[in-house]
Amino acid sequence: YTDPENNNIVNGRDRAGIILYRTSLVVGSFACALNGITMNIEGLGLSVEMITNVEHLSNMVFTWGILCSALAIPNNQRGFRAKNAEGQQGEGEVDREVEFHAHPGVFDRNSTWPTFVNNALPYLSSLAIVIKLINETLSLSIMPTLDEVSNEFFISAVCLREIGYFGAPYKVEAILALGLVFISSLGLNEGIGFSDTILSSLLALCLLVLSFGKVFEPLQDDLHPNGSAFFRDNAM
């Protein structure tokens, strides 16, 4: 619940979810950047074993960071204008006052595509985590492929969510990250002159900008799409 008199109030559960979402995104983006760095440090005197271990660790942290960020996304909340008993806006009521209620579910008929993506992500990430744990327990050889597909899917989904919630003009880095994932998934990087190292480095940069940019966003802005109203209001 967000108090209509003070829309900066966010309940404890949502606050924890938003902080975990943003923290996991930062950790995942750092791990992605570290993975990109390991591709460029061969021949600098470090042992192959050490480089391999760092690369393995960064890949693992990157995968879990993206999965945890998707899992921690708070349920969308939608607003309804405060009305009097007759269903009309009463005298003296401020037009921007709203009550917020938790979104009832993923497939609600009033969902827009950003809220659908937002509400579906925790369920999808939960499924992905269960599959990952099963495969790690059984030590199946398809794990690297699963991690790669999972990373690309959830990076794309999180970027789409951010674009839908905050607006494309304020999430250019998310659009670029989507493009890079698309290029990587279709194997088009060589055709446009991008090596795997360049592609990984550019993706890491986009994710770093995306994750650290969220430090400046009010917590309540992650509860419902508002097109970066905070930045627009402060720019006026």
LINKAJO-V850500 format. One record per pair of residues at least 12 apart in sequence whose C-alpha atoms are under 8 Angstrom apart, sorted by the first residue. I is the first residue (numbers start at 1). GAP is how many residues later the second one is. D is the distance in Angstrom with one decimal. If there is no record, write none. Layout:
((I	GAP	D) (I	GAP	D))
//
This chain:
((1	98	7.5) (1	99	5.7) (1	100	6.4) (1	101	7.8) (2	97	6.8) (2	98	5.9) (3	96	7.0) (4	93	5.2) (4	94	5.4) (4	95	5.9) (5	92	7.2) (7	213	7.5) (8	210	7.8) (8	211	7.8) (8	212	6.5) (9	211	7.6) (10	209	7.4) (10	210	6.3) (14	60	5.9) (15	204	7.0) (17	55	5.1) (17	56	6.1) (17	57	5.6) (18	54	6.9) (18	55	6.4) (18	56	6.4) (18	201	6.7) (18	204	6.9) (20	48	7.9) (20	49	6.8) (20	52	6.1) (21	47	7.0) (21	48	4.3) (21	49	7.0) (21	50	7.7) (21	51	5.0) (21	52	5.7) (22	47	6.8) (22	189	6.6) (22	192	7.0) (22	193	7.9) (23	46	7.7) (24	41	4.8) (24	42	6.7) (24	44	6.0) (24	45	5.0) (25	40	6.1) (25	41	6.2) (25	44	5.6) (25	182	8.0) (25	186	5.6) (26	39	8.0) (26	182	6.8) (26	185	5.1) (26	186	6.7) (27	34	7.5) (27	35	7.3) (27	38	5.9) (28	33	6.3) (28	34	4.3) (28	35	7.1) (28	36	7.3) (28	37	4.3) (28	38	5.7) (29	33	6.9) (29	36	8.0) (29	175	5.9) (29	178	5.3) (29	179	5.3) (29	182	7.2) (30	32	7.8) (30	174	7.5) (30	178	6.9) (31	27	4.8) (31	28	6.8) (31	30	6.0) (31	31	5.0) (32	26	6.7) (32	27	7.1) (32	30	5.7) (32	168	7.6) (32	171	7.9) (32	172	5.3) (33	167	7.8) (33	168	6.5) (33	171	4.8) (33	172	7.1) (33	175	8.0) (34	21	7.7) (34	24	6.2) (35	19	7.7) (35	20	5.5) (35	23	5.5) (35	24	6.6) (35	165	7.9) (36	161	6.3) (36	164	5.6) (36	165	5.2) (36	168	7.3) (37	164	7.7) (38	13	6.3) (38	16	7.2) (38	17	6.2) (39	158	6.2) (40	157	7.5) (63	84	6.7) (63	87	7.7) (63	88	6.0) (66	85	6.9) (66	88	6.6) (66	89	6.9) (67	58	5.7) (67	61	7.8) (67	62	7.3) (67	84	8.0) (67	87	7.1) (68	57	7.6) (70	51	5.5) (70	52	5.6) (70	55	6.0) (70	84	7.1) (70	88	6.9) (71	50	6.5) (71	51	4.1) (71	52	7.3) (71	54	5.5) (71	55	6.5) (72	50	6.6) (73	45	7.0) (73	46	7.9) (73	48	7.4) (73	49	6.6) (74	44	7.9) (74	45	7.8) (74	148	7.6) (74	149	6.6) (75	27	6.8) (75	28	6.5) (75	43	7.1) (75	44	5.7) (75	148	7.0) (76	26	6.4) (76	27	5.4) (76	39	6.1) (76	42	6.8) (76	43	6.5) (76	147	5.3) (76	148	5.4) (77	23	5.9) (77	24	5.5) (77	25	4.6) (77	26	5.1) (77	146	5.5) (77	147	5.4) (78	22	5.5) (78	23	5.9) (78	24	6.8) (78	25	6.4) (78	146	6.2) (79	19	5.6) (79	20	5.5) (79	21	4.5) (79	22	6.7) (80	18	5.4) (80	19	5.5) (80	20	6.6) (81	14	7.8) (81	15	7.8) (81	16	6.4) (81	17	4.7) (81	18	6.6) (82	15	6.5) (82	16	5.5) (82	17	6.5) (105	14	7.1) (106	13	5.3) (106	14	5.9) (113	51	7.6) (114	46	7.4) (114	47	5.5) (114	50	4.8) (114	51	6.3) (114	111	7.4) (115	46	7.8) (115	109	7.6) (115	110	7.7) (117	40	7.0) (117	43	7.7) (117	44	6.1) (118	43	6.0) (121	36	7.5) (125	29	7.9) (128	22	7.3) (132	14	7.8) (132	15	7.9) (152	29	6.1) (152	33	7.5) (155	22	8.0) (155	23	7.7) (155	26	8.0) (156	21	7.7) (156	22	5.6) (156	25	7.2) (159	15	5.0) (159	16	7.1) (159	18	7.4) (159	19	6.8) (160	14	7.5) (162	12	7.3) (163	12	7.6) (164	61	6.8) (164	63	7.7) (165	57	7.5) (165	59	6.7) (165	60	3.9) (165	61	6.1) (165	62	5.9) (165	63	7.6) (166	59	6.3) (166	60	6.1) (166	61	4.0) (166	62	4.6) (167	60	4.7) (167	61	6.6) (170	58	7.1) (171	39	7.4) (173	33	5.0) (173	34	7.3) (173	36	6.7) (173	37	6.2) (174	32	6.7) (174	33	7.4) (174	36	6.6) (176	30	6.9) (177	26	5.7) (177	29	5.8) (177	30	7.1) (180	19	6.9) (180	22	7.8) (180	23	6.4) (181	22	7.8) (184	15	7.6) (217	13	7.4) (218	12	7.5))
//
